[in-house]
Every structure is written in C-alpha cells, then in structure tokens.
Amino acid sequence: MIIRTIVALLISVSMALAADNLVDYRVLATSKTSTMEKELNEASDTGFRMDKVMGGQTAFGGSEVVVVMSKDKSAPAKKRYTYRLLATSKTSTMEKELNSAGSEGFRYVDQTVFNSAFGGEEVVAILELDRDSNPRITYEYKLLSTSKTSTMQKELQAAGEQGFSFVGVTVSKTAFGGKEVLSILRKEVTR
C-alpha cells in the first residue's frame, strides 16, 4: 500500500513538473510589414517572445511575413519586450534605422526577405528591446552588402577586427545592387 502511494505521488509530481515546461505558441502572418510590428507588440503584451521570422509565399496568404512566437505557459502574462520591424530595399536606409534603434537599446533578433505589395523585395529585420534590462545596453550595427561572396568574406573579417559580431545574413535584391548577400553585424556600445 505504501509503495502504491509513493508511486502515485511520484507520478503526480512528474506530471506537475512536466506541466511547468509547457510552451504556448503564436503564429503571426501578414502581407503588410506595418501590421506585423503591431501584431508582434500585441502578442508581447500577453507575454510572448519572438523566436523566428521567414518571408515567402504561403498557400492562402500569398507573399507574407510569418513570425513564430512562444511563451512558457506557467509564466505570468507580462509585457517584457518591445519589437521594432525594419523593412527597406536600400541598404543605407537599413543601416541608419538599425543604428537609430540600437542607440535606444534594440537588439537584433532575426531577418528575412519579403516581397511586399508596395516596396517590392525588401530586407526585413526584427529588433527587440528588453524593458527589464537595467542598465540598458545599446548597440552599434554594421550592414555589409555585396554581390560577391569573396568580398563579403573580406568585409566580415574587417568588421570582426573592429569588434563587430555577425548576427544574420540574407540574399536579397536591393534597390541599387541587384542580388546581394546582406550581412548584419552588431557590437555593444559602452557608455
């Protein structure tokens, strides 16, 4: 009898511990980048955090940006993160926008290529601000783009020697360069 009670207790504890590790997912998909930023922040208000982004053709939505977000089911629904979505076909504009957001403490999360209705093929970068980070860390970003992978190797090496860390890469058609390899790098800025 005591062994059955111990086994039942162990099973109950195991089930309770397993329940604490449950994950809740939310999939966001839209054809408008401005809508995606709004939806990211609405989901964040309920405790979700962005995991990954991908742009492409979906069966029913056409060309869409698709984001997967998740949260620990046992965690309180608390807004901790704020998201900013940057989308442009001009690499110089993207670098300026990255650095503006980086000076506010936004950290790169992911990037993709998206074919929008109005902007054509655009690079989309999603940045995240941790509202609980204290003191707030700020970032400097460097965006490298070239049509030759051998050139990218040299540019990445030079950026690494300046203290930049690689965070993401896409192959995209840009406004001026045609098809290019586009890399984003980041480094923390000390105050």
PASEBA-1860 file (N, C-alpha, C; in nm, 3 decimals):
! residues 191
1> MIIRTIVA> 0.081/-0.118/0.000/0.000/0.000/0.000/0.087/0.126/0.000 ~ 0.190/0.130/0.081/0.277/0.246/0.088/0.353/0.265/-0.043 ~ 0.390/0.156/-0.110/0.460/0.165/-0.238/0.367/0.226/-0.343 ~ 0.240/0.186/-0.346/0.143/0.244/-0.440/0.126/0.394/-0.414 ~ 0.125/0.434/-0.291/0.112/0.576/-0.256/0.234/0.654/-0.303 ~ 0.352/0.598/-0.281/0.475/0.664/-0.325/0.479/0.674/-0.477 ~ 0.441/0.568/-0.547/0.438/0.568/-0.694/0.338/0.672/-0.744 ~ 0.220/0.676/-0.683/0.118/0.774/-0.722/0.168/0.915/-0.699
9> LLISVSMA> 0.236/0.937/-0.586/0.290/1.068/-0.555/0.399/1.107/-0.656 ~ 0.486/1.015/-0.691/0.591/1.042/-0.789/0.532/1.075/-0.926 ~ 0.429/1.002/-0.964/0.362/1.028/-1.093/0.299/1.167/-1.090 ~ 0.235/1.203/-0.980/0.173/1.336/-0.969/0.277/1.446/-0.977 ~ 0.389/1.428/-0.907/0.495/1.528/-0.910/0.553/1.538/-1.051 ~ 0.574/1.426/-1.118/0.627/1.426/-1.255/0.534/1.499/-1.350 ~ 0.404/1.474/-1.335/0.306/1.541/-1.422/0.305/1.692/-1.394 ~ 0.315/1.730/-1.269/0.317/1.873/-1.234/0.441/1.941/-1.290
17> LAADNLVD> 0.556/1.874/-1.280/0.680/1.930/-1.334/0.673/1.940/-1.486 ~ 0.615/1.840/-1.550/0.601/1.842/-1.696/0.509/1.956/-1.739 ~ 0.404/1.982/-1.661/0.312/2.090/-1.693/0.382/2.226/-1.688 ~ 0.483/2.239/-1.599/0.557/2.365/-1.589/0.642/2.392/-1.713 ~ 0.672/2.291/-1.790/0.756/2.307/-1.909/0.675/2.321/-2.038 ~ 0.545/2.339/-2.027/0.461/2.352/-2.146/0.484/2.487/-2.211 ~ 0.481/2.487/-2.343/0.506/2.608/-2.420/0.381/2.643/-2.500 ~ 0.349/2.770/-2.501/0.238/2.822/-2.579/0.297/2.893/-2.701
25> YRVLATSK> 0.245/2.864/-2.820/0.296/2.924/-2.943/0.192/3.015/-3.006 ~ 0.241/3.114/-3.077/0.154/3.201/-3.156/0.222/3.222/-3.291 ~ 0.148/3.200/-3.400/0.198/3.221/-3.535/0.130/3.346/-3.590 ~ 0.212/3.441/-3.635/0.162/3.564/-3.694/0.198/3.563/-3.842 ~ 0.106/3.605/-3.927/0.134/3.611/-4.071/0.057/3.729/-4.131 ~ 0.127/3.809/-4.209/0.062/3.923/-4.274/0.139/3.962/-4.399 ~ 0.072/4.030/-4.488/0.136/4.079/-4.609/0.184/4.223/-4.593 ~ 0.158/4.285/-4.476/0.199/4.423/-4.451/0.297/4.427/-4.334
33> TSTMEKEL> 0.414/4.483/-4.358/0.515/4.489/-4.253/0.470/4.575/-4.136 ~ 0.395/4.683/-4.162/0.348/4.769/-4.052/0.251/4.693/-3.962 ~ 0.171/4.605/-4.020/0.079/4.523/-3.942/0.156/4.424/-3.855 ~ 0.267/4.369/-3.908/0.345/4.271/-3.833/0.403/4.332/-3.706 ~ 0.456/4.453/-3.714/0.512/4.516/-3.594/0.402/4.533/-3.488 ~ 0.286/4.575/-3.530/0.173/4.593/-3.438/0.136/4.460/-3.373 ~ 0.128/4.353/-3.452/0.091/4.221/-3.400/0.198/4.164/-3.308 ~ 0.326/4.188/-3.340/0.435/4.145/-3.252/0.420/4.207/-3.114
41> NEASDTGF> 0.393/4.336/-3.111/0.383/4.406/-2.983/0.255/4.370/-2.907 ~ 0.147/4.341/-2.979/0.024/4.295/-2.913/0.046/4.159/-2.847 ~ 0.114/4.067/-2.917/0.143/3.936/-2.860/0.239/3.949/-2.743 ~ 0.335/4.041/-2.753/0.429/4.065/-2.645/0.358/4.115/-2.519 ~ 0.250/4.191/-2.537/0.172/4.240/-2.423/0.119/4.127/-2.337 ~ 0.102/4.008/-2.397/0.049/3.893/-2.323/0.159/3.793/-2.286 ~ 0.286/3.835/-2.299/0.396/3.752/-2.252/0.470/3.674/-2.359 ~ 0.432/3.685/-2.486/0.501/3.612/-2.592/0.631/3.680/-2.630
49> RMDKVMGG> 0.728/3.599/-2.675/0.857/3.648/-2.722/0.883/3.590/-2.860 ~ 0.938/3.671/-2.949/0.964/3.628/-3.086/1.074/3.523/-3.092 ~ 1.051/3.418/-3.173/1.150/3.314/-3.195/1.215/3.325/-3.333 ~ 1.134/3.325/-3.439/1.187/3.324/-3.576/1.094/3.397/-3.672 ~ 1.152/3.445/-3.782/1.076/3.509/-3.889/1.118/3.449/-4.022 ~ 1.023/3.444/-4.116/1.050/3.397/-4.252/0.954/3.467/-4.346 ~ 1.004/3.512/-4.458/0.919/3.572/-4.560/0.906/3.476/-4.676 ~ 0.790/3.475/-4.739/0.771/3.388/-4.855/0.626/3.374/-4.893
57> QTAFGGSE> 0.603/3.283/-4.986/0.468/3.257/-5.036/0.400/3.153/-4.948 ~ 0.284/3.189/-4.893/0.203/3.092/-4.819/0.086/3.051/-4.907 ~ 0.027/2.936/-4.877/-0.077/2.879/-4.963/-0.196/2.973/-4.982 ~ -0.240/3.038/-4.877/-0.361/3.120/-4.888/-0.334/3.269/-4.875 ~ -0.222/3.306/-4.816/-0.196/3.447/-4.791/-0.113/3.516/-4.897 ~ -0.057/3.440/-4.992/0.033/3.500/-5.090/0.168/3.528/-5.027 ~ 0.226/3.642/-5.064/0.356/3.680/-5.008/0.333/3.736/-4.868 ~ 0.390/3.668/-4.767/0.368/3.708/-4.630/0.497/3.702/-4.549
65> VVVVMSKD> 0.498/3.779/-4.441/0.599/3.765/-4.337/0.534/3.677/-4.230 ~ 0.600/3.568/-4.192/0.547/3.475/-4.092/0.643/3.476/-3.972 ~ 0.586/3.499/-3.852/0.664/3.502/-3.729/0.608/3.398/-3.633 ~ 0.699/3.324/-3.568/0.659/3.231/-3.461/0.706/3.292/-3.330 ~ 0.612/3.298/-3.235/0.641/3.349/-3.101/0.607/3.239/-3.000 ~ 0.667/3.246/-2.882/0.636/3.147/-2.780/0.643/3.209/-2.642 ~ 0.585/3.135/-2.545/0.597/3.174/-2.405/0.579/3.050/-2.320 ~ 0.639/3.053/-2.204/0.624/2.947/-2.105/0.482/2.960/-2.050
73> KSAPAKKR> 0.404/2.851/-2.057/0.264/2.857/-2.011/0.250/2.891/-1.864 ~ 0.350/2.858/-1.785/0.340/2.884/-1.641/0.384/3.026/-1.604 ~ 0.444/3.097/-1.697/0.492/3.234/-1.669/0.376/3.332/-1.672 ~ 0.384/3.438/-1.593/0.277/3.538/-1.594/0.274/3.612/-1.728 ~ 0.156/3.655/-1.768/0.139/3.730/-1.893/0.186/3.873/-1.869 ~ 0.315/3.897/-1.893/0.377/4.025/-1.864/0.446/4.078/-1.988 ~ 0.427/4.205/-2.017/0.496/4.265/-2.130/0.639/4.297/-2.088 ~ 0.734/4.223/-2.143/0.874/4.247/-2.114/0.947/4.303/-2.236
81> YTYRLLAT> 0.902/4.265/-2.356/0.975/4.301/-2.477/0.891/4.392/-2.566 ~ 0.962/4.484/-2.632/0.902/4.569/-2.734/0.973/4.538/-2.864 ~ 0.898/4.533/-2.974/0.957/4.497/-3.103/0.951/4.612/-3.201 ~ 1.054/4.617/-3.286/1.058/4.711/-3.396/1.092/4.632/-3.522 ~ 1.014/4.652/-3.625/1.036/4.586/-3.753/1.088/4.690/-3.852 ~ 1.201/4.661/-3.912/1.260/4.749/-4.013/1.252/4.679/-4.148 ~ 1.206/4.751/-4.251/1.194/4.693/-4.384/1.232/4.797/-4.488 ~ 1.327/4.761/-4.575/1.368/4.853/-4.680/1.443/4.777/-4.789
89> SKTSTMEK> 1.446/4.835/-4.907/1.526/4.778/-5.016/1.657/4.854/-5.032 ~ 1.677/4.961/-4.953/1.800/5.040/-4.958/1.886/5.005/-4.837 ~ 2.006/4.955/-4.863/2.093/4.912/-4.754/2.136/5.030/-4.666 ~ 2.158/5.148/-4.724/2.199/5.263/-4.643/2.088/5.303/-4.547 ~ 1.964/5.295/-4.590/1.850/5.326/-4.504/1.841/5.224/-4.391 ~ 1.861/5.097/-4.422/1.853/4.993/-4.320/1.959/5.014/-4.213 ~ 2.082/5.045/-4.253/2.188/5.065/-4.154/2.156/5.184/-4.064 ~ 2.105/5.294/-4.120/2.068/5.410/-4.038/1.958/5.373/-3.940
97> ELNSAGSE> 1.857/5.299/-3.985/1.747/5.259/-3.898/1.793/5.162/-3.790 ~ 1.882/5.070/-3.825/1.939/4.978/-3.726/2.013/5.054/-3.617 ~ 2.095/5.150/-3.656/2.173/5.225/-3.558/2.086/5.317/-3.473 ~ 1.982/5.372/-3.531/1.889/5.454/-3.453/1.822/5.368/-3.345 ~ 1.773/5.251/-3.384/1.709/5.159/-3.288/1.812/5.106/-3.189 ~ 1.932/5.077/-3.234/2.038/5.027/-3.146/2.075/5.127/-3.038 ~ 2.071/5.255/-3.071/2.102/5.358/-2.971/1.995/5.366/-2.863 ~ 1.877/5.311/-2.891/1.768/5.304/-2.792/1.771/5.173/-2.713
105> GFRYVDQT> 1.861/5.081/-2.752/1.872/4.954/-2.681/1.808/4.836/-2.753 ~ 1.762/4.856/-2.877/1.702/4.745/-2.952/1.810/4.651/-3.001 ~ 1.790/4.522/-2.977/1.884/4.415/-3.013/1.827/4.334/-3.130 ~ 1.912/4.305/-3.228/1.874/4.223/-3.343/1.824/4.087/-3.298 ~ 1.712/4.041/-3.360/1.659/3.908/-3.331/1.669/3.818/-3.455 ~ 1.623/3.867/-3.570/1.622/3.784/-3.691/1.597/3.872/-3.813 ~ 1.619/3.815/-3.931/1.593/3.886/-4.056/1.547/3.789/-4.163 ~ 1.479/3.845/-4.264/1.433/3.766/-4.377/1.418/3.859/-4.497
113> VFNSAFGG> 1.379/3.803/-4.609/1.347/3.881/-4.729/1.199/3.864/-4.754 ~ 1.134/3.972/-4.789/0.989/3.974/-4.803/0.954/4.054/-4.928 ~ 0.863/4.005/-5.007/0.818/4.075/-5.126/0.686/4.144/-5.094 ~ 0.695/4.273/-5.059/0.575/4.347/-5.019/0.503/4.404/-5.139 ~ 0.376/4.433/-5.119/0.293/4.487/-5.227/0.342/4.623/-5.274 ~ 0.393/4.705/-5.181/0.431/4.841/-5.216/0.582/4.859/-5.233 ~ 0.661/4.789/-5.156/0.805/4.810/-5.157/0.883/4.716/-5.245 ~ 0.817/4.616/-5.306/0.891/4.515/-5.381/0.966/4.425/-5.286
121> EEVVAILE> 1.080/4.373/-5.330/1.159/4.284/-5.244/1.235/4.366/-5.141 ~ 1.211/4.337/-5.014/1.271/4.413/-4.905/1.338/4.319/-4.805 ~ 1.443/4.370/-4.743/1.502/4.301/-4.629/1.424/4.346/-4.506 ~ 1.383/4.249/-4.426/1.309/4.277/-4.302/1.397/4.233/-4.185 ~ 1.421/4.324/-4.092/1.494/4.292/-3.970/1.402/4.321/-3.852 ~ 1.401/4.229/-3.756/1.320/4.248/-3.636/1.413/4.264/-3.517 ~ 1.388/4.369/-3.441/1.469/4.404/-3.325/1.382/4.398/-3.200 ~ 1.448/4.371/-3.088/1.377/4.350/-2.962/1.441/4.437/-2.853
129> LDRDSNPR> 1.356/4.502/-2.773/1.402/4.581/-2.659/1.356/4.511/-2.533 ~ 1.451/4.477/-2.446/1.420/4.414/-2.318/1.394/4.526/-2.218 ~ 1.268/4.544/-2.181/1.229/4.653/-2.091/1.283/4.634/-1.949 ~ 1.318/4.509/-1.915/1.369/4.482/-1.781/1.520/4.497/-1.770 ~ 1.588/4.521/-1.882/1.734/4.534/-1.883/1.774/4.665/-1.816 ~ 1.852/4.651/-1.710/1.894/4.769/-1.640/2.036/4.749/-1.591 ~ 2.136/4.823/-1.626/2.123/4.939/-1.713/2.103/4.896/-1.859 ~ 2.041/4.981/-1.934/2.010/4.949/-2.073/2.137/4.942/-2.156
137> ITYEYKLL> 2.150/4.834/-2.230/2.263/4.814/-2.320/2.225/4.875/-2.455 ~ 2.318/4.944/-2.518/2.293/4.997/-2.652/2.387/4.929/-2.750 ~ 2.351/4.940/-2.879/2.424/4.867/-2.982/2.458/4.957/-3.100 ~ 2.569/4.922/-3.165/2.605/4.980/-3.294/2.595/4.867/-3.396 ~ 2.535/4.897/-3.511/2.518/4.797/-3.616/2.599/4.834/-3.739 ~ 2.641/4.732/-3.810/2.709/4.749/-3.938/2.638/4.658/-4.037 ~ 2.603/4.712/-4.151/2.538/4.634/-4.255/2.634/4.624/-4.373 ~ 2.661/4.502/-4.415/2.750/4.477/-4.529/2.670/4.418/-4.642
145> STSKTSTM> 2.690/4.467/-4.764/2.621/4.408/-4.878/2.713/4.406/-4.999 ~ 2.710/4.294/-5.069/2.793/4.277/-5.187/2.736/4.166/-5.273 ~ 2.765/4.170/-5.400/2.720/4.062/-5.489/2.820/3.946/-5.493 ~ 2.939/3.966/-5.438/3.042/3.862/-5.439/3.065/3.807/-5.299 ~ 3.058/3.676/-5.284/3.081/3.616/-5.153/3.225/3.635/-5.107 ~ 3.319/3.638/-5.200/3.460/3.659/-5.161/3.479/3.799/-5.101 ~ 3.407/3.897/-5.154/3.413/4.032/-5.098/3.351/4.033/-4.959 ~ 3.241/3.958/-4.941/3.176/3.951/-4.809/3.273/3.894/-4.707
153> QKELQAAG> 3.349/3.793/-4.745/3.449/3.734/-4.655/3.545/3.842/-4.605 ~ 3.597/3.924/-4.696/3.692/4.029/-4.660/3.626/4.134/-4.570 ~ 3.504/4.173/-4.604/3.434/4.275/-4.526/3.398/4.224/-4.387 ~ 3.356/4.098/-4.376/3.327/4.040/-4.245/3.452/4.036/-4.159 ~ 3.563/3.997/-4.219/3.689/3.991/-4.146/3.728/4.128/-4.092 ~ 3.715/4.230/-4.175/3.749/4.367/-4.133/3.656/4.414/-4.021 ~ 3.528/4.383/-4.031/3.432/4.422/-3.928/3.461/4.348/-3.797 ~ 3.500/4.222/-3.806/3.535/4.145/-3.688/3.654/4.206/-3.615
161> EQGFSFVG> 3.748/4.259/-3.691/3.864/4.324/-3.632/3.829/4.457/-3.565 ~ 3.710/4.509/-3.595/3.660/4.632/-3.530/3.569/4.599/-3.411 ~ 3.554/4.468/-3.382/3.474/4.427/-3.267/3.330/4.393/-3.296 ~ 3.293/4.389/-3.424/3.155/4.355/-3.459/3.136/4.204/-3.463 ~ 3.021/4.158/-3.414/2.983/4.017/-3.418/2.875/3.997/-3.523 ~ 2.889/3.893/-3.600/2.790/3.858/-3.701/2.660/3.813/-3.635 ~ 2.545/3.864/-3.685/2.416/3.821/-3.630/2.321/3.764/-3.735 ~ 2.336/3.799/-3.863/2.244/3.744/-3.962/2.283/3.773/-4.105
169> VTVSKTAF> 2.230/3.691/-4.196/2.259/3.705/-4.339/2.135/3.668/-4.421 ~ 2.116/3.738/-4.532/2.014/3.703/-4.631/2.072/3.730/-4.769 ~ 2.010/3.672/-4.869/2.041/3.706/-5.007/1.918/3.775/-5.059 ~ 1.936/3.897/-5.109/1.822/3.979/-5.144/1.851/4.065/-5.265 ~ 1.747/4.103/-5.334/1.758/4.200/-5.442/1.742/4.338/-5.379 ~ 1.846/4.420/-5.389/1.841/4.553/-5.331/1.812/4.656/-5.440 ~ 1.779/4.777/-5.399/1.738/4.882/-5.493/1.846/4.914/-5.596 ~ 1.972/4.911/-5.554/2.078/4.951/-5.647/2.171/4.839/-5.688
177> GGKEVLSI> 2.190/4.741/-5.603/2.293/4.642/-5.628/2.249/4.514/-5.694 ~ 2.119/4.497/-5.724/2.073/4.370/-5.777/2.073/4.266/-5.666 ~ 2.099/4.140/-5.700/2.105/4.034/-5.598/2.233/4.049/-5.517 ~ 2.217/4.062/-5.385/2.332/4.081/-5.298/2.322/3.995/-5.174 ~ 2.440/3.961/-5.122/2.450/3.899/-4.991/2.452/4.014/-4.891 ~ 2.361/4.011/-4.794/2.349/4.119/-4.698/2.370/4.063/-4.558 ~ 2.473/4.110/-4.489/2.504/4.064/-4.353/2.484/4.178/-4.255 ~ 2.431/4.144/-4.137/2.415/4.240/-4.030/2.507/4.198/-3.916
185> LRKEVTR> 2.581/4.296/-3.864/2.672/4.275/-3.752/2.638/4.374/-3.641 ~ 2.680/4.339/-3.519/2.646/4.423/-3.403/2.759/4.422/-3.302 ~ 2.770/4.533/-3.228/2.858/4.535/-3.110/2.794/4.623/-3.004 ~ 2.821/4.588/-2.879/2.769/4.665/-2.767/2.846/4.796/-2.759 ~ 2.775/4.902/-2.725/2.836/5.034/-2.710/2.849/5.060/-2.561 ~ 2.968/5.094/-2.519/2.991/5.125/-2.378/2.968/5.273/-2.356 ~ 2.914/5.303/-2.240/2.886/5.445/-2.209/2.991/5.500/-2.119
END
